[in-house]
Amino acid sequence: MKILVTGGAGFIGSHLCRYLIQKGHEVVCLDNFFTGKAINISDLEKNSKFKIIPYDIIKPIKLKEHFDRIYNLACPASPPAYQFDSIKTIKTNTTGVINVLEFAKLNGARVLQTSTSEIYGDPLEHPQKETYRGNVNPLGPRACYDEGKRVAETLFMDYHLKYNLQIRIARIFNTYGPSMDKDDGRVVSNFIMQALNNKPITIYGRGNQTRSFCYVSDLVEGLHKLMEFDSIGPINLGNPGEFTMLELANKIIKLTNSKSKIEYRELPQDDPTKRKPEISLAKRCLNWEPKIQLEEGLKKTIGYFKWIIKNNL
């Protein structure tokens, strides 16, 4: 098949492009390189089945090629990145999503939206099932992303209902692995970089808030399975293993043999206190569940960041 991946030079997008090419598909990647990086796809650029086009989906998509599948990953995902220009973030999740959907309609293509666990906000239900409607502050500093992704799901469903467009909605929980940006502000990359440099590891609050971390190769497999499954979703994709921030920090200190100490700071506004996916739907419908547990995944990710530091990238 011929497949379009928006945000394909980003952390998850680059892994997805590589996975799809290994499956024998032709892949065209659109990316405005706000958070995506050329180094993430440098190994693909000489592959005849891969093409990169610098592009921002806020503009209407006018490619002449025909596509069978479209994966929409175009949106910064870390709080510092999506809060840098909150209006641009919400435009990406509204105007940009409409442009992706219009292009999918024009192609008669099946289109998958990478939504997020952030649509659940600071959840009052634990773990979070797909039926949970969330607890989001629409006026807070995270709203451009949280509410933007909620609107994107609405737009996808409306295009499905009005035009019978083939859609898929994946709700992604915290993902980590090689190709993460060392400066993206997410907890795994923050902790690893701080530990490797023997700097204080910054924990917000008392460190008892929880997250569930899914290794990127597991996630990419889940996205592909959902795209080819006969159901629109939404389906949670994440690893239900739940860890406190303090547990994560101590694990990373141990794996890096770091001299770092813990440094506590004030908890940011609207930071969720707990996060854990309920994945029985993914297990039953997609025959999918994560294979790589946290320690194994962290070792691979630490190895990547050591390489980044060694090569001053």
LUMGUKOL-153325 format. One line per field, with one value per residue (C-alpha): residue number from 0; residue in three letters; x, y, z. Coordinates in steps of 0.05 Angstrom, whole numbers, plus 5000, padded with zeros to 4 digits. Example, Ala and Ser with C-alpha at 12.3 -4.5 7.8 and 13.67 -1.06 7.14 Angstrom:
# residues 2
num: 0 / 1
residuo: Ala / Ser
xx: 5246 / 5273
yy: 4910 / 4979
zz: 5156 / 5143
***
This chain:
# residues 313
num: 0 / 1 / 2 / 3 / 4 / 5 / 6 / 7 / 8 / 9 / 10 / 11 / 12 / 13 / 14 / 15 / 16 / 17 / 18 / 19 / 20 / 21 / 22 / 23 / 24 / 25 / 26 / 27 / 28 / 29 / 30 / 31 / 32 / 33 / 34 / 35 / 36 / 37 / 38 / 39 / 40 / 41 / 42 / 43 / 44 / 45 / 46 / 47 / 48 / 49 / 50 / 51 / 52 / 53 / 54 / 55 / 56 / 57 / 58 / 59 / 60 / 61 / 62 / 63 / 64 / 65 / 66 / 67 / 68 / 69 / 70 / 71 / 72 / 73 / 74 / 75 / 76 / 77 / 78 / 79 / 80 / 81 / 82 / 83 / 84 / 85 / 86 / 87 / 88 / 89 / 90 / 91 / 92 / 93 / 94 / 95 / 96 / 97 / 98 / 99 / 100 / 101 / 102 / 103 / 104 / 105 / 106 / 107 / 108 / 109 / 110 / 111 / 112 / 113 / 114 / 115 / 116 / 117 / 118 / 119 / 120 / 121 / 122 / 123 / 124 / 125 / 126 / 127 / 128 / 129 / 130 / 131 / 132 / 133 / 134 / 135 / 136 / 137 / 138 / 139 / 140 / 141 / 142 / 143 / 144 / 145 / 146 / 147 / 148 / 149 / 150 / 151 / 152 / 153 / 154 / 155 / 156 / 157 / 158 / 159 / 160 / 161 / 162 / 163 / 164 / 165 / 166 / 167 / 168 / 169 / 170 / 171 / 172 / 173 / 174 / 175 / 176 / 177 / 178 / 179 / 180 / 181 / 182 / 183 / 184 / 185 / 186 / 187 / 188 / 189 / 190 / 191 / 192 / 193 / 194 / 195 / 196 / 197 / 198 / 199 / 200 / 201 / 202 / 203 / 204 / 205 / 206 / 207 / 208 / 209 / 210 / 211 / 212 / 213 / 214 / 215 / 216 / 217 / 218 / 219 / 220 / 221 / 222 / 223 / 224 / 225 / 226 / 227 / 228 / 229 / 230 / 231 / 232 / 233 / 234 / 235 / 236 / 237 / 238 / 239 / 240 / 241 / 242 / 243 / 244 / 245 / 246 / 247 / 248 / 249 / 250 / 251 / 252 / 253 / 254 / 255 / 256 / 257 / 258 / 259 / 260 / 261 / 262 / 263 / 264 / 265 / 266 / 267 / 268 / 269 / 270 / 271 / 272 / 273 / 274 / 275 / 276 / 277 / 278 / 279 / 280 / 281 / 282 / 283 / 284 / 285 / 286 / 287 / 288 / 289 / 290 / 291 / 292 / 293 / 294 / 295 / 296 / 297 / 298 / 299 / 300 / 301 / 302 / 303 / 304 / 305 / 306 / 307 / 308 / 309 / 310 / 311 / 312
residuo: Met / Lys / Ile / Leu / Val / Thr / Gly / Gly / Ala / Gly / Phe / Ile / Gly / Ser / His / Leu / Cys / Arg / Tyr / Leu / Ile / Gln / Lys / Gly / His / Glu / Val / Val / Cys / Leu / Asp / Asn / Phe / Phe / Thr / Gly / Lys / Ala / Ile / Asn / Ile / Ser / Asp / Leu / Glu / Lys / Asn / Ser / Lys / Phe / Lys / Ile / Ile / Pro / Tyr / Asp / Ile / Ile / Lys / Pro / Ile / Lys / Leu / Lys / Glu / His / Phe / Asp / Arg / Ile / Tyr / Asn / Leu / Ala / Cys / Pro / Ala / Ser / Pro / Pro / Ala / Tyr / Gln / Phe / Asp / Ser / Ile / Lys / Thr / Ile / Lys / Thr / Asn / Thr / Thr / Gly / Val / Ile / Asn / Val / Leu / Glu / Phe / Ala / Lys / Leu / Asn / Gly / Ala / Arg / Val / Leu / Gln / Thr / Ser / Thr / Ser / Glu / Ile / Tyr / Gly / Asp / Pro / Leu / Glu / His / Pro / Gln / Lys / Glu / Thr / Tyr / Arg / Gly / Asn / Val / Asn / Pro / Leu / Gly / Pro / Arg / Ala / Cys / Tyr / Asp / Glu / Gly / Lys / Arg / Val / Ala / Glu / Thr / Leu / Phe / Met / Asp / Tyr / His / Leu / Lys / Tyr / Asn / Leu / Gln / Ile / Arg / Ile / Ala / Arg / Ile / Phe / Asn / Thr / Tyr / Gly / Pro / Ser / Met / Asp / Lys / Asp / Asp / Gly / Arg / Val / Val / Ser / Asn / Phe / Ile / Met / Gln / Ala / Leu / Asn / Asn / Lys / Pro / Ile / Thr / Ile / Tyr / Gly / Arg / Gly / Asn / Gln / Thr / Arg / Ser / Phe / Cys / Tyr / Val / Ser / Asp / Leu / Val / Glu / Gly / Leu / His / Lys / Leu / Met / Glu / Phe / Asp / Ser / Ile / Gly / Pro / Ile / Asn / Leu / Gly / Asn / Pro / Gly / Glu / Phe / Thr / Met / Leu / Glu / Leu / Ala / Asn / Lys / Ile / Ile / Lys / Leu / Thr / Asn / Ser / Lys / Ser / Lys / Ile / Glu / Tyr / Arg / Glu / Leu / Pro / Gln / Asp / Asp / Pro / Thr / Lys / Arg / Lys / Pro / Glu / Ile / Ser / Leu / Ala / Lys / Arg / Cys / Leu / Asn / Trp / Glu / Pro / Lys / Ile / Gln / Leu / Glu / Glu / Gly / Leu / Lys / Lys / Thr / Ile / Gly / Tyr / Phe / Lys / Trp / Ile / Ile / Lys / Asn / Asn / Leu
xx: 5000 / 5019 / 5016 / 5020 / 5048 / 5040 / 5090 / 5133 / 5199 / 5178 / 5194 / 5137 / 5126 / 5197 / 5190 / 5123 / 5153 / 5209 / 5159 / 5114 / 5172 / 5196 / 5125 / 5136 / 5094 / 5112 / 5113 / 5109 / 5125 / 5099 / 5132 / 5141 / 5202 / 5178 / 5192 / 5209 / 5283 / 5319 / 5365 / 5304 / 5293 / 5364 / 5370 / 5307 / 5323 / 5360 / 5305 / 5265 / 5201 / 5207 / 5198 / 5199 / 5162 / 5170 / 5098 / 5052 / 4982 / 4952 / 4955 / 4909 / 4943 / 4949 / 4992 / 4979 / 4994 / 4939 / 4943 / 4910 / 4924 / 4938 / 4967 / 4960 / 5015 / 5025 / 5025 / 5077 / 5065 / 5109 / 5082 / 5139 / 5132 / 5056 / 5053 / 5108 / 5054 / 4987 / 4947 / 4989 / 4978 / 4902 / 4903 / 4941 / 4887 / 4829 / 4846 / 4903 / 4858 / 4804 / 4857 / 4879 / 4806 / 4790 / 4851 / 4831 / 4761 / 4789 / 4832 / 4780 / 4835 / 4829 / 4856 / 4880 / 4883 / 4935 / 4895 / 4922 / 4910 / 4911 / 4838 / 4823 / 4854 / 4866 / 4823 / 4770 / 4768 / 4827 / 4849 / 4821 / 4773 / 4754 / 4683 / 4710 / 4696 / 4751 / 4764 / 4797 / 4805 / 4786 / 4819 / 4885 / 4955 / 4949 / 4881 / 4910 / 4933 / 4881 / 4820 / 4852 / 4858 / 4786 / 4761 / 4803 / 4766 / 4700 / 4720 / 4741 / 4675 / 4635 / 4671 / 4656 / 4583 / 4572 / 4616 / 4625 / 4699 / 4739 / 4771 / 4810 / 4823 / 4881 / 4889 / 4963 / 4991 / 5061 / 5110 / 5186 / 5246 / 5303 / 5293 / 5261 / 5286 / 5334 / 5305 / 5231 / 5213 / 5180 / 5195 / 5235 / 5281 / 5288 / 5307 / 5355 / 5392 / 5397 / 5422 / 5474 / 5501 / 5498 / 5452 / 5395 / 5334 / 5275 / 5211 / 5148 / 5105 / 5125 / 5136 / 5075 / 5038 / 5037 / 5047 / 5047 / 5103 / 5097 / 5160 / 5155 / 5161 / 5101 / 5061 / 5077 / 5054 / 4989 / 4977 / 4987 / 4940 / 4887 / 4892 / 4881 / 4826 / 4752 / 4733 / 4739 / 4758 / 4775 / 4823 / 4874 / 4945 / 4993 / 5028 / 4987 / 5049 / 5041 / 5100 / 5107 / 5154 / 5198 / 5202 / 5220 / 5274 / 5306 / 5304 / 5339 / 5392 / 5407 / 5409 / 5457 / 5500 / 5487 / 5507 / 5445 / 5403 / 5327 / 5306 / 5232 / 5195 / 5125 / 5073 / 5051 / 4979 / 4931 / 4986 / 4949 / 4958 / 4951 / 4950 / 4941 / 4908 / 4854 / 4874 / 4826 / 4794 / 4862 / 4877 / 4810 / 4801 / 4873 / 4906 / 4955 / 4990 / 5059 / 5118 / 5174 / 5174 / 5201 / 5271 / 5287 / 5259 / 5297 / 5362 / 5351 / 5332 / 5391 / 5437 / 5408 / 5418 / 5490 / 5501 / 5468 / 5514 / 5577 / 5563 / 5541 / 5474
yy: 5000 / 5073 / 5106 / 5178 / 5192 / 5263 / 5279 / 5223 / 5254 / 5256 / 5206 / 5157 / 5176 / 5157 / 5089 / 5080 / 5099 / 5048 / 4993 / 5005 / 5004 / 4938 / 4912 / 4929 / 4992 / 5058 / 5115 / 5190 / 5230 / 5301 / 5341 / 5414 / 5397 / 5436 / 5376 / 5325 / 5317 / 5298 / 5251 / 5208 / 5189 / 5196 / 5120 / 5120 / 5177 / 5133 / 5081 / 5082 / 5067 / 5129 / 5203 / 5263 / 5328 / 5388 / 5409 / 5438 / 5407 / 5473 / 5486 / 5445 / 5381 / 5382 / 5321 / 5290 / 5218 / 5171 / 5140 / 5078 / 5094 / 5158 / 5160 / 5228 / 5239 / 5314 / 5349 / 5365 / 5318 / 5343 / 5399 / 5448 / 5437 / 5443 / 5501 / 5539 / 5562 / 5540 / 5572 / 5535 / 5470 / 5478 / 5498 / 5433 / 5394 / 5430 / 5462 / 5412 / 5352 / 5379 / 5383 / 5311 / 5287 / 5325 / 5294 / 5225 / 5236 / 5258 / 5194 / 5147 / 5129 / 5099 / 5149 / 5138 / 5193 / 5186 / 5213 / 5210 / 5190 / 5265 / 5268 / 5235 / 5294 / 5285 / 5222 / 5207 / 5135 / 5088 / 5053 / 5091 / 5054 / 5079 / 5093 / 5144 / 5215 / 5250 / 5306 / 5362 / 5435 / 5472 / 5536 / 5509 / 5511 / 5440 / 5452 / 5468 / 5396 / 5360 / 5394 / 5398 / 5323 / 5316 / 5361 / 5320 / 5257 / 5293 / 5315 / 5244 / 5216 / 5270 / 5255 / 5181 / 5194 / 5246 / 5218 / 5145 / 5158 / 5098 / 5123 / 5094 / 5127 / 5106 / 5134 / 5131 / 5128 / 5152 / 5125 / 5123 / 5095 / 5114 / 5177 / 5215 / 5287 / 5295 / 5364 / 5350 / 5357 / 5290 / 5251 / 5192 / 5236 / 5287 / 5234 / 5197 / 5260 / 5285 / 5218 / 5210 / 5279 / 5266 / 5326 / 5329 / 5291 / 5339 / 5309 / 5351 / 5345 / 5287 / 5238 / 5195 / 5212 / 5152 / 5139 / 5077 / 5073 / 5037 / 5022 / 5052 / 4986 / 4958 / 5021 / 5022 / 4949 / 4968 / 5027 / 4982 / 4929 / 4980 / 5010 / 4942 / 4920 / 4926 / 4975 / 5050 / 5052 / 5090 / 5038 / 5050 / 5032 / 5032 / 4989 / 4978 / 4972 / 5031 / 5067 / 5128 / 5182 / 5166 / 5093 / 5113 / 5161 / 5109 / 5056 / 5103 / 5123 / 5049 / 5031 / 5090 / 5082 / 5156 / 5199 / 5242 / 5262 / 5274 / 5347 / 5363 / 5420 / 5448 / 5407 / 5441 / 5461 / 5406 / 5353 / 5286 / 5249 / 5180 / 5147 / 5074 / 5045 / 4992 / 4951 / 4892 / 4920 / 4920 / 4850 / 4823 / 4860 / 4869 / 4810 / 4863 / 4876 / 4904 / 4856 / 4900 / 4916 / 4979 / 4958 / 4927 / 4988 / 5037 / 5001 / 5009 / 5082 / 5097 / 5067 / 5114 / 5175 / 5154 / 5153 / 5222 / 5251 / 5217 / 5245 / 5313 / 5309
zz: 5000 / 4995 / 5063 / 5087 / 5156 / 5182 / 5236 / 5208 / 5229 / 5302 / 5357 / 5345 / 5273 / 5252 / 5284 / 5249 / 5181 / 5191 / 5212 / 5152 / 5103 / 5134 / 5120 / 5046 / 5040 / 5006 / 5057 / 5047 / 5109 / 5121 / 5177 / 5193 / 5236 / 5296 / 5341 / 5287 / 5270 / 5206 / 5245 / 5263 / 5190 / 5163 / 5153 / 5110 / 5063 / 5013 / 5013 / 4948 / 4987 / 5030 / 5015 / 5062 / 5047 / 5093 / 5105 / 5158 / 5160 / 5180 / 5105 / 5060 / 5035 / 4959 / 4944 / 4876 / 4897 / 4918 / 4987 / 5017 / 5090 / 5129 / 5200 / 5232 / 5284 / 5270 / 5337 / 5390 / 5449 / 5507 / 5551 / 5538 / 5462 / 5458 / 5507 / 5468 / 5419 / 5447 / 5390 / 5338 / 5377 / 5377 / 5304 / 5289 / 5325 / 5291 / 5224 / 5213 / 5229 / 5182 / 5127 / 5140 / 5140 / 5075 / 5042 / 5067 / 5039 / 4972 / 4970 / 4997 / 5047 / 5117 / 5167 / 5238 / 5291 / 5345 / 5404 / 5475 / 5546 / 5560 / 5537 / 5604 / 5641 / 5715 / 5718 / 5770 / 5744 / 5751 / 5709 / 5650 / 5603 / 5534 / 5561 / 5611 / 5588 / 5626 / 5674 / 5634 / 5651 / 5586 / 5610 / 5637 / 5607 / 5581 / 5547 / 5478 / 5475 / 5519 / 5490 / 5421 / 5419 / 5444 / 5388 / 5339 / 5360 / 5350 / 5280 / 5262 / 5286 / 5250 / 5184 / 5194 / 5207 / 5153 / 5097 / 5119 / 5121 / 5147 / 5212 / 5270 / 5337 / 5382 / 5452 / 5466 / 5536 / 5555 / 5504 / 5508 / 5472 / 5424 / 5382 / 5439 / 5441 / 5499 / 5512 / 5502 / 5575 / 5585 / 5647 / 5618 / 5576 / 5633 / 5684 / 5638 / 5616 / 5688 / 5712 / 5657 / 5673 / 5748 / 5757 / 5807 / 5784 / 5787 / 5814 / 5816 / 5878 / 5924 / 5868 / 5884 / 5820 / 5772 / 5698 / 5654 / 5603 / 5536 / 5495 / 5425 / 5386 / 5424 / 5409 / 5335 / 5329 / 5363 / 5316 / 5256 / 5283 / 5298 / 5228 / 5197 / 5246 / 5229 / 5285 / 5290 / 5364 / 5406 / 5434 / 5489 / 5471 / 5530 / 5580 / 5644 / 5687 / 5735 / 5769 / 5813 / 5791 / 5851 / 5830 / 5759 / 5783 / 5829 / 5774 / 5725 / 5777 / 5788 / 5713 / 5698 / 5761 / 5771 / 5829 / 5820 / 5880 / 5880 / 5879 / 5893 / 5859 / 5859 / 5820 / 5755 / 5746 / 5722 / 5723 / 5727 / 5793 / 5763 / 5694 / 5676 / 5614 / 5615 / 5554 / 5554 / 5489 / 5454 / 5479 / 5456 / 5390 / 5366 / 5400 / 5425 / 5490 / 5506 / 5506 / 5532 / 5606 / 5636 / 5656 / 5588 / 5552 / 5597 / 5583 / 5507 / 5517 / 5562 / 5509 / 5457 / 5501 / 5516 / 5440 / 5434 / 5487 / 5459 / 5389 / 5416 / 5379
***
